[in-house]
Amino acid sequence: TKIAQPYRCRRSFLSVGIWDETSRTIEIVHQHRSAAKFFVFMGTNKQSKVFLHPEEALFMMQCSVLQVTLPNGDASARIPLSFAEAY
């Protein structure tokens, strides 16, 4: 029965990234310290911003340390992507 329950994690422990359609990467807008070990080896730094490839973002989403959203005008109205939408 425990396996059938959906996995939940605290939003306060997540790093946040926004999908950038032009470069086809995820721009990290908030890095949480729980994901610091991932950002040492993953992503590229451009103009003091971190960008992840889609494969790296999917891995971090599966590890429950990253939340990816689509770009939207209002930062508080962004809706996170599910695994299926991210794939």
GIKATA-V571359 format. One record per helix or strand. SS is the DSSP state (h for helix, s for strand). FROM is the first residue (numbers start at 0). TO is the last residue. If there is no record, write none. Layout:
ss-><SS;SS>
from-><FROM;FROM>
to-><TO;TO>
This chain:
ss-><h;s;s;h;s;s;h;s;h;s;h>
from-><10;14;24;32;43;48;53;65;74;79;82>
to-><12;19;29;40;45;51;61;69;76;79;85>
